[in-house]
Amino acid sequence: MGKRILITDDAAFMRMMLKDILSKNGYEIAGEAENGKIAIEKYNELKPDLVTLDITMPELDGIGALKGIKAADPNAVCIMCSAMGQQAMVIESIQAGAKDFIVKPFQADRVLEAVKKAIG
């Protein structure tokens, strides 16, 4: 059984791209969330091995979701995704406990490298 991943992004197209890259490489998609609030709920329900979090989302952004997931489970493994390679957000994400940061548009090799590094 492959490692289970929860994909969080407000854009269905981006979730689909990530799902495609990951499932083709042996990872199981545990679920999907379209905002940070749902990501926290689904994390607690599904207990995936890894969560990908878009930074810019409605209701609760990725950094808020990261903090919420980490509060519930300090061992949670999260990777941030964003089109904005803003240094401050990268630093804030890493300080909040993110394992890595992937920039959109997704490069399959980079996504897989980040996931492998985070959960093997």
Rosetta blueprint (number, residue, H / E / L):
1 M L
2 G L
3 K L
4 R E
5 I E
6 L E
7 I E
8 T E
9 D L
10 D L
11 A L
12 A H
13 F H
14 M H
15 R H
16 M H
17 M H
18 L H
19 K H
20 D H
21 I H
22 L H
23 S H
24 K H
25 N L
26 G L
27 Y L
28 E E
29 I E
30 A E
31 G E
32 E E
33 A E
34 E L
35 N L
36 G H
37 K H
38 I H
39 A H
40 I H
41 E H
42 K H
43 Y H
44 N H
45 E H
46 L H
47 K L
48 P L
49 D L
50 L E
51 V E
52 T E
53 L E
54 D E
55 I L
56 T L
57 M L
58 P L
59 E L
60 L L
61 D L
62 G H
63 I H
64 G H
65 A H
66 L H
67 K H
68 G H
69 I H
70 K H
71 A H
72 A H
73 D L
74 P L
75 N L
76 A L
77 V L
78 C E
79 I E
80 M E
81 C E
82 S E
83 A L
84 M L
85 G L
86 Q L
87 Q H
88 A H
89 M H
90 V H
91 I H
92 E H
93 S H
94 I H
95 Q H
96 A L
97 G L
98 A L
99 K L
100 D E
101 F E
102 I E
103 V E
104 K L
105 P L
106 F L
107 Q L
108 A H
109 D H
110 R H
111 V H
112 L H
113 E H
114 A H
115 V H
116 K H
117 K H
118 A H
119 I H
120 G L
